[in-house]
Each structure stands twice: as C-alpha cells, then as structure tokens.
Amino acid sequence: MKLLWLDLNSSYAHSSLALPALHAQIADDTTIEWCVVSATINENTGSVVNQIYRHQPDIIAATNWLFNHEQLLHIVSRAKALLPHCCIILGGPEFLGDNAAFLYKNKFVSGVFRGEGEEVFPLWLKVWNHSKEEWKSITGLCYLDENNQYQDNGIARVMNFSQLISPEKSRFFNWSKPFVQLETTRGCFNTCAFCVSGGEKPVRTIPLEAIRGRLNDIHQHGIKNVRVLDRTFNYNNKRAKELLDLFRNYPDICFHLEIHPALLSEELKQELSALPKGLLHLEAGIQSLKEPVLQQSRRIGKLSDALEGLKYLCSLKNMETHADLIAGLPLYHLSEIFEDVRTLAEYGAGEIQLESLKLLPGTEMRRRAEELGIQYSPLPPYEVLQTREISVDELQTVHYLSRMLDGFYNTSTWQKITRTLILENPHFLREFLNHLVQTDVIDTPLSLEKRGLILYDFCKNHYPDYLTQVSIAWIEAGMSLKKAPAEKVRTKWQTPPENWDVTYGSYRDNLRLCFLPLDENGHGYWFGFESEIQKITPVFKAKNLS
C-alpha cells in the first residue's frame, strides 16, 4: 500500500509536525510505502496535483488547518478526480468541531480525524480498505458510511504521550527549516473559550531526561531556534524552572515560549532574570487588559496578576517579550483596544501583536456565537465581522492599527521613537493612523526607508519637537544622509569638539564624522562612520552639550 502525505504549509519557513509525528510511530511497518509531496499554499495547484498523480498513491493524507484549508481542498479534489480509487483522509485543527457538513459537502474526502492521531491513525491504516463497519472502532474518526449516514467516533487523545516515539526519529523530520518545533507537554490547563486547546485535558508531560535527549539531537543538527509548543509553558512553575535549567545547557539556541504572565512565581521570576541574554523569546498571552473581557473569555488568572507579571517580563533586559491583543472578543470596545496598546507600549513590550478573533471549529465561543452576539465568517479563517461592542468599521480600524503597529512599533528601527510618541501624546495613535489611511499607504508594503520618510513628514507637520529623534533613528539605521530625515545633518569637513559624551563606540581619526545640530550654539549629536558610503550604520555616537 502506498501512502502519500501532502505536506502543505503556509510558507517555506513552516513545516508541519504531523507527518514525522505519525510516521515515527509506524516507521518499521514494511507494508506501507511512504512518499511525500511538499508545497506551500502559494504554489501552482496544477503543479502540486501533477506531482501527486505521478506517485499513483492508494491513500492521500494531509493536515487541514486554518491557513491551508482552501488550497488543500482544491488540490485533493483534483487528485481524487484523477485517482478515483484513491482514499483521501484528513486531520488537523479544522476538524475539532462537528464534521458532518464538511463531509457531506466534500464527498471526495473519505474521512477526517478529530484530535490526536499518533495512536489511532496506525489502527485505521490496518482497515482503511475494509468495510466501513470496521471504521466504527477507530476513535476520533468521522466519516459517511455505506448508507451515506454520518458517523462520529468522538475525539482521540494520546494518554500515554510520554511513550510516543519522538518526531525527530522519523526520516521525514525536516531539519532544513529556520526553526524546529518541540512539544514538552500536550493539553492545556486553561479554559479559554476562544482557543482550540480550551478543552484539551489533561495536561500530559514528557520526562525531563527524554527532553534532554531530544535537545541533544536538535543541537547536533545545528538548529539555532526551537519553538516550544506547550500551550502554557509555566502552567507548573516547578517544571518550568527545571526546563529553563535544561535550556541553559544550549546557550547557542534561542527558545521561543508561550508564557502566562498571571502565573509567574517569585522563584520563576528570579530564574528568568538570571538567564543568559538571547536564550529566550517570550510570547505573553494577555488578549485584553480588561477584566470583564477576560472573564467572558473564561481565561484563568487574575488581571492584576497578569499585568504585574507582564510588566515584570517586559522589564527584563535579557530577553524580549511580545504581547498579544485580540479584537472581537465579547465586551471588548475599540476605545479599550487603543488604551491597551498604550499600556503595552508603556510596559515596553518588544512587540504588540494585534489580531481579530477567529471563531475556530471546536471552540466554546464558536458554539455560543449567537448567544454572545458575534457575527463571523463561515469560511476560513472564520474572523469575527461584528459584535455587540465593535462594529464592522471599527474592526477595519483594528486591522489598520495592526498594520501600523507591525510597520512602526514592531520594527526595531522605528520602535523607540514610535513608543515615545505613543506615550507622550495621547492622540498620536489615532492621528498617525488616520494619516496612513488617508494617504492610502496603510495596506501597501513599505520599505524601512519609506516608513521613515512617512514618519518624518508626519512629525514635521504635527509633532515637530520629535524630528530630531526621528533623524537619529534614521541615521542609526544606516539610511541615506541625502534624504529628508537627514536634512539638518552636516557631513563635510566635520572636526570633533573639545568635549563630548560618548554614547557608544570609540572615536578614531579615520572615522568619517557627521553632525546633527540641536541648536545654533553648536550643541548636537556626532556620528562616526567606517566608510564614506552614506548607507552604512555608524559605529560611534557622541553628544556635545558644551
């Protein structure tokens, strides 16, 4: 029997764990001939189908999730037309809800799995071409029987999670990507109504020594970034501390973690503060800074504890903490979103990720959408279109605000000046956002330089006191000294003053100096460049006030 796995990802950088996770459990089964077609959702559909057709598989298997859903169905429906005797089986987050409508609409799909497949998928492979009567024993499998009746076998859970063979043991584990994914736990203690993991109980763990062995393997392959997939890394502070102690042994790897700021113990805070710089990259789940919103969303943890924890995480200089907000949550108003963005900027969040809520299959919030007054798209990505608290137009404003944050606050070059403008000027966020919308650039891809030109021009007309700070950011990013943000910079025949306060670097006679004046009395900033090429970052900076 030939099984073809369609590995369809949203981008080249991503690689699904599903294939190696499933294959690892049955890699020794010689009755199965495995083959793989890998592609991204942006590739030509016909080309992908042609690759599948050449293999002439008996089974096509794939993971269906939010961002590959549409393209996946285009591909497998064509493959089924060319290979009518082929059995198509799907799994993934898209099938965590009721699957009857999907199967009746897409009859080229033989069945779908709900839940975790490592144990049940091998069982199905033993009966895939038998009478569907035998499919009734496969937990998690949903399908239409011989009488065209929908059969639902519940949800599959791997209770012996620690006994699974790790995905890294599979020959299909992809070591060529910019990062690899690592599960140290499965399931989630939290009950968030908007999350597919809100009902994943119990939390199951892998022993520390097993994780050490896997990290040794990952390290030997030269991997520099590991994304830990645990839903809440610090659900158990003692275990979190043990894992952090383990991560210390791999100082050349950066570990990406999702952490709940409301659950930080004092001991874990001390551990985090003592870690080497660059070892961790944190995603702090916050969603909203408003208590009623979090209560309605059934998120565990007091808001006061979450704010205290988040403020602490953002204050750490040895790691960067990103925070997320979700527009479209029940009881969440647009004005509150603007307030929360300012608060996160005040805390010093490394990034502010603002997204609209998606009502995913299998979530409590999707089941209660009508009760909660939520209207949402029936097609992926199931984004919220309107709620009782936020209108269609206001959600479009949220989209624009998210684009603005990504382009300016979440970009290191412009973050400092953007944060300053946000914190010192209550109306900046709305005014700058309106400017970007009215000039029709908000949804246009903009280069780093173009963003700087836009910000400089806006400040020139509305916030002139901040022009020097924009100019400094421009110069330190290595932008051209011949363009507007550097219009006050003096580049020719600059000689150093008798006294200056050095900010960074060391002055040498062979550096090319430029001077950004603050006033007519010779006060200002000095920058030294290694070369006369004007698109290069300075290696020296000083301030002259005397």
Beta strands, then each sheet from edge to edge (+ up, - down):
strand 1: 2-9
strand 2: 33-40
strand 3: 59-63
strand 4: 87-91
strand 5: 111-113
strand 6: 141-144
strand 7: 150-152
strand 8: 180-182
strand 9: 185-186
strand 10: 204-205
strand 11: 225-228
strand 12: 254-259
strand 13: 280-287
strand 14: 320-327
strand 15: 351-356
strand 16: 375-376
strand 17: 384-386
strand 18: 501-504
strand 19: 512-517
strand 20: 524-529
strand 21: 540-544
sheet 1: 2+ 1+ 3+ 4+ 5+ 6- 7+
sheet 2: 8+ 11+ 12+ 13+ 14+ 15+
sheet 3: 9+ 10-
sheet 4: 16+ 17-
sheet 5: 18+ 21- 20+ 19-
end
